[in-house]
Amino acid sequence: MMKRLPILLMSLIGLSFSSHSVADVLMKWERKPLPIALQVDKERIIFVDKNVKVGYPAELDGKLRIQSTGGAVYLKALETFPSTRIEFRDVSTGEIFLFDIVSATKVANPEESIRMVFDIAVEKQSFSTNRDDEPDLSLTGTRPQLPIPAALTRYAAQSLYAPLRAVEPLEGVRRVAHRLPKKITTLLPAYSIDATPLISWQLDYYVVTAIRLQNKGNSQITLDPRELQGQFYAATFQHNWLGRYGSNEDTTTLYLVTEGYANNALIPETRQVKPVTKKVKKTTKVETKPAQSAK
């Protein structure tokens, strides 16, 4: 049973925005986390101009306020906190943009706006206000607008942790057997982590498998998908760290996306072979005395 709330996701609709008289700080996304400093009780705006979802760890609850409108994300620190990673996920492409945010009592230019710059042109979404002209789409016939691996991961996370009414339908997805052992020891062999497969779903050639991870050690573990052993298409952690064993944060969920079943992507478990002991037969030596000749 999960002991933490999952990463909170907030839907942000990217719309066109008006120009501002104050110059913005331009931050170009080059696949490196972008640092952002927040001053307590000062709001900072990040202009994204994309349809994104924001994910942040549970430890920021009550410390950070996030709001969105008009293609902008508004961040306000309610108290100080150390550098913490949050992510923006592009709903259209599944691409993830990372930010390392930190809060302090005093920072330089705390209310200076930030505008993200991308190498490719931003794709804007258009919306029709005439609802009568739109076809009536069945909820059960919804093909993913995301890439299939990203759509599968989202579906798995919602199926495990969201209320049933909040699970977004995904056409063609079906539940399949995960074909994995009860415990996986080859996934993160460098750590004292129990890995227990939970459930798998398949869409086309892709399979997502939810695996529960529990820290059995006495120290916190930062989870890095690059340390996973196997051949995977994608890997997503519900949380990016595990607390020490026995704490409320010692358990999280890993979503592994594979081409085909996960048992073909994982390193096979080592079978324990019992040593064979040879049984020595006890032999009884019988001595026979020669028969005495009759006198």
C-alpha positions as CSV (number, residue, x, y, z in Angstrom):
1,M,0.0,0.0,0.0
2,M,1.4,3.4,-1.0
3,K,2.3,5.6,2.0
4,R,2.5,8.8,0.1
5,L,0.3,10.8,-2.2
6,P,1.4,10.5,-5.8
7,I,3.0,13.3,-7.6
8,L,0.4,16.0,-8.1
9,L,-0.4,16.9,-11.7
10,M,-2.0,20.2,-12.7
11,S,-3.3,20.7,-16.2
12,L,-2.1,23.9,-17.8
13,I,-3.6,24.9,-21.1
14,G,-1.1,26.8,-23.3
15,L,-2.7,29.8,-24.9
16,S,-1.3,32.9,-26.7
17,F,-0.3,35.6,-24.3
18,S,0.0,39.4,-24.7
19,S,3.3,41.2,-24.7
20,H,4.6,42.8,-21.5
21,S,6.4,46.1,-21.1
22,V,8.8,44.6,-18.6
23,A,11.6,42.5,-20.2
24,D,11.5,38.8,-19.3
25,V,14.5,36.6,-18.5
26,L,14.9,34.2,-21.4
27,M,15.7,30.6,-20.5
28,K,16.5,28.2,-23.4
29,W,15.6,24.6,-22.9
30,E,18.7,22.5,-23.7
31,R,17.8,19.3,-21.9
32,K,19.4,20.5,-18.7
33,P,17.4,21.4,-15.6
34,L,16.7,25.1,-15.4
35,P,17.4,26.8,-12.0
36,I,14.8,29.1,-10.6
37,A,15.1,31.0,-7.3
38,L,12.0,32.1,-5.5
39,Q,11.7,34.6,-2.7
40,V,9.2,33.8,0.1
41,D,5.8,35.5,-0.5
42,K,6.9,36.8,-3.9
43,E,5.2,35.4,-7.0
44,R,7.2,34.5,-10.1
45,I,5.8,33.8,-13.6
46,I,7.1,31.3,-16.1
47,F,5.7,31.7,-19.6
48,V,5.6,28.3,-21.3
49,D,3.2,28.7,-24.2
50,K,2.6,24.9,-24.3
51,N,0.0,22.6,-23.1
52,V,1.8,21.1,-20.1
53,K,1.2,19.3,-16.8
54,V,3.3,20.3,-13.8
55,G,4.5,17.5,-11.5
56,Y,6.0,18.2,-8.1
57,P,7.0,16.0,-5.1
58,A,4.8,15.7,-2.1
59,E,7.3,17.4,0.2
60,L,6.4,20.8,-1.4
61,D,2.8,20.6,-0.2
62,G,2.1,23.7,1.8
63,K,5.4,25.2,0.8
64,L,4.7,26.1,-2.9
65,R,1.6,27.5,-4.6
66,I,1.2,26.8,-8.3
67,Q,-1.4,28.5,-10.5
68,S,-1.8,28.8,-14.2
69,T,-3.7,31.0,-16.7
70,G,-3.1,32.2,-20.2
71,G,-0.1,29.9,-20.9
72,A,1.8,31.1,-17.8
73,V,2.7,29.2,-14.7
74,Y,2.6,31.2,-11.4
75,L,5.0,30.0,-8.6
76,K,4.8,31.4,-5.1
77,A,7.0,30.1,-2.2
78,L,5.1,30.1,1.1
79,E,8.3,29.2,3.0
80,T,11.9,28.4,2.4
81,F,12.9,25.0,1.0
82,P,16.1,23.5,-0.5
83,S,16.6,22.9,-4.2
84,T,13.8,20.6,-5.4
85,R,13.1,19.3,-8.9
86,I,9.8,19.8,-10.6
87,E,8.8,18.9,-14.1
88,F,6.6,20.3,-16.9
89,R,5.3,17.6,-19.2
90,D,4.2,18.5,-22.7
91,V,0.8,16.8,-23.2
92,S,1.1,16.8,-27.0
93,T,4.5,15.2,-27.3
94,G,5.3,13.7,-23.8
95,E,8.5,15.7,-23.6
96,I,9.6,16.6,-20.1
97,F,11.2,19.9,-19.1
98,L,13.0,20.0,-15.7
99,F,13.4,22.8,-13.2
100,D,15.4,23.0,-10.0
101,I,13.6,25.5,-7.8
102,V,14.8,26.8,-4.5
103,S,13.2,29.3,-2.0
104,A,15.0,31.8,0.2
105,T,14.1,34.8,2.3
106,K,16.0,37.1,-0.1
107,V,16.9,36.6,-3.8
108,A,17.8,39.0,-6.6
109,N,15.0,40.3,-8.7
110,P,12.4,38.0,-7.1
111,E,9.5,39.1,-9.4
112,E,11.3,39.0,-12.7
113,S,9.3,36.9,-15.2
114,I,10.9,34.0,-17.0
115,R,10.1,33.0,-20.6
116,M,11.1,29.6,-21.9
117,V,12.6,29.4,-25.4
118,F,12.6,26.3,-27.5
119,D,14.5,25.3,-30.6
120,I,11.4,24.3,-32.5
121,A,8.3,26.4,-33.1
122,V,5.7,26.3,-30.5
123,E,2.6,24.4,-31.7
124,K,-0.5,26.3,-30.6
125,Q,-3.8,24.6,-30.0
126,S,-7.0,25.9,-31.4
127,F,-10.4,25.6,-29.7
128,S,-13.9,25.8,-31.2
129,T,-16.5,27.7,-29.3
130,N,-19.3,26.3,-31.3
131,R,-19.9,23.1,-29.5
132,D,-22.9,22.1,-31.8
133,D,-20.5,21.7,-34.7
134,E,-18.3,19.2,-32.9
135,P,-18.9,15.4,-33.3
136,D,-20.1,13.5,-30.2
137,L,-17.1,11.4,-29.3
138,S,-17.6,8.3,-27.2
139,L,-15.4,8.1,-24.1
140,T,-14.6,4.5,-24.9
141,G,-13.2,5.3,-28.3
142,T,-10.4,7.7,-27.4
143,R,-7.1,7.2,-29.1
144,P,-4.2,8.8,-27.3
145,Q,-2.9,12.2,-28.4
146,L,0.3,11.5,-26.5
147,P,2.9,9.0,-27.7
148,I,1.7,5.5,-26.7
149,P,4.4,5.0,-24.0
150,A,3.4,8.3,-22.3
151,A,-0.3,7.6,-22.6
152,L,0.2,4.1,-21.2
153,T,2.2,5.5,-18.2
154,R,-0.5,8.1,-17.5
155,Y,-3.2,5.4,-17.7
156,A,-1.4,3.1,-15.3
157,A,-0.8,5.9,-12.8
158,Q,-4.4,7.0,-12.9
159,S,-5.7,3.4,-12.7
160,L,-3.7,2.8,-9.5
161,Y,-4.2,6.0,-7.6
162,A,-6.9,8.2,-9.1
163,P,-10.7,7.7,-8.5
164,L,-12.4,5.5,-11.1
165,R,-14.3,8.5,-12.5
166,A,-11.1,10.4,-13.0
167,V,-9.3,7.7,-15.1
168,E,-9.1,9.0,-18.7
169,P,-10.3,6.3,-21.2
170,L,-7.7,4.9,-23.6
171,E,-8.9,3.0,-26.6
172,G,-7.3,-0.4,-27.2
173,V,-5.6,-0.7,-23.8
174,R,-6.1,-4.1,-22.1
175,R,-4.8,-5.7,-19.0
176,V,-2.2,-8.5,-19.4
177,A,-0.2,-10.8,-17.2
178,H,3.1,-9.3,-16.2
179,R,4.9,-12.7,-16.4
180,L,7.4,-11.7,-13.8
181,P,8.5,-13.4,-10.5
182,K,7.0,-12.3,-7.2
183,K,10.2,-10.5,-6.3
184,I,12.7,-8.9,-8.8
185,T,16.3,-8.7,-7.6
186,T,18.0,-7.7,-10.9
187,L,16.3,-4.4,-11.4
188,L,18.3,-2.2,-9.0
189,P,20.9,-4.6,-7.6
190,A,23.0,-1.8,-6.2
191,Y,20.4,-0.9,-3.6
192,S,18.5,-2.7,-0.8
193,I,15.2,-2.3,-2.5
194,D,12.3,-4.8,-2.7
195,A,10.8,-4.7,-6.2
196,T,7.3,-6.3,-6.5
197,P,5.5,-6.4,-9.9
198,L,1.8,-5.3,-9.5
199,I,0.0,-5.1,-12.9
200,S,0.6,-4.7,-16.6
201,W,-1.4,-3.1,-19.4
202,Q,-0.8,-3.3,-23.2
203,L,-1.5,-1.1,-26.1
204,D,-0.3,-2.1,-29.6
205,Y,3.2,-3.4,-29.1
206,Y,3.9,-1.6,-25.9
207,V,3.4,-2.9,-22.3
208,V,3.6,-0.8,-19.2
209,T,4.3,-2.7,-15.9
210,A,3.7,-1.1,-12.5
211,I,6.3,-2.2,-10.0
212,R,6.2,-1.3,-6.3
213,L,9.6,-0.3,-4.9
214,Q,10.3,-0.3,-1.1
215,N,13.5,0.8,0.5
216,K,14.8,-1.8,3.0
217,G,17.9,0.3,4.0
218,N,18.4,2.9,6.7
219,S,19.2,5.8,4.4
220,Q,17.4,7.8,1.7
221,I,17.8,6.7,-1.9
222,T,17.6,9.0,-4.9
223,L,16.1,7.1,-7.8
224,D,17.7,7.4,-11.2
225,P,16.3,5.6,-14.3
226,R,19.8,5.2,-15.7
227,E,20.6,2.8,-12.9
228,L,17.8,0.4,-13.9
229,Q,19.2,-2.9,-15.3
230,G,17.5,-4.2,-18.4
231,Q,16.3,-3.1,-21.9
232,F,13.4,-0.7,-21.4
233,Y,11.7,1.8,-23.8
234,A,10.9,4.2,-20.9
235,A,10.8,4.3,-17.1
236,T,9.0,6.7,-14.8
237,F,9.1,6.9,-11.0
238,Q,6.0,8.0,-9.1
239,H,8.4,9.8,-6.8
240,N,12.1,10.3,-7.5
241,W,13.4,9.3,-4.1
242,L,12.7,6.8,-1.3
243,G,12.9,7.5,2.4
244,R,14.6,5.1,4.8
245,Y,12.8,1.9,5.7
246,G,9.9,2.3,8.1
247,S,9.3,5.9,7.2
248,N,6.1,7.2,5.4
249,E,8.2,7.7,2.2
250,D,9.9,4.3,1.9
251,T,7.6,3.1,-0.9
252,T,6.9,4.3,-4.4
253,T,5.9,2.9,-7.8
254,L,7.9,2.5,-11.0
255,Y,6.3,2.4,-14.4
256,L,8.3,0.4,-16.9
257,V,7.4,0.6,-20.6
258,T,8.7,-2.2,-22.8
259,E,8.3,-3.4,-26.3
260,G,6.6,-6.7,-25.6
261,Y,6.4,-8.3,-22.2
262,A,8.6,-7.1,-19.4
263,N,10.0,-10.6,-18.6
264,N,11.9,-10.4,-21.9
265,A,13.4,-7.0,-21.0
266,L,14.6,-7.7,-17.5
267,I,17.8,-9.6,-16.6
268,P,16.7,-13.1,-15.7
269,E,16.8,-14.0,-12.0
270,T,19.5,-16.3,-10.8
271,R,18.2,-19.7,-9.9
272,Q,19.5,-21.1,-6.7
273,V,20.8,-24.6,-7.2
274,K,20.9,-26.9,-4.2
275,P,24.1,-28.8,-3.8
276,V,23.9,-32.4,-4.6
277,T,25.2,-34.6,-1.8
278,K,26.2,-38.2,-2.6
279,K,24.8,-40.8,-0.3
280,V,27.4,-43.4,0.7
281,K,26.0,-46.8,1.1
282,K,27.1,-48.6,4.2
283,T,28.4,-52.0,3.5
284,T,28.8,-54.7,6.1
285,K,31.8,-57.0,5.7
286,V,31.0,-60.5,6.5
287,E,33.9,-62.8,7.3
288,T,33.3,-66.5,6.7
289,K,35.4,-69.0,8.5
290,P,36.6,-72.0,6.5
291,A,34.7,-75.2,7.3
292,Q,36.6,-77.6,9.6
293,S,37.3,-81.0,8.2
294,A,35.8,-83.9,10.0
295,K,38.3,-85.9,12.0
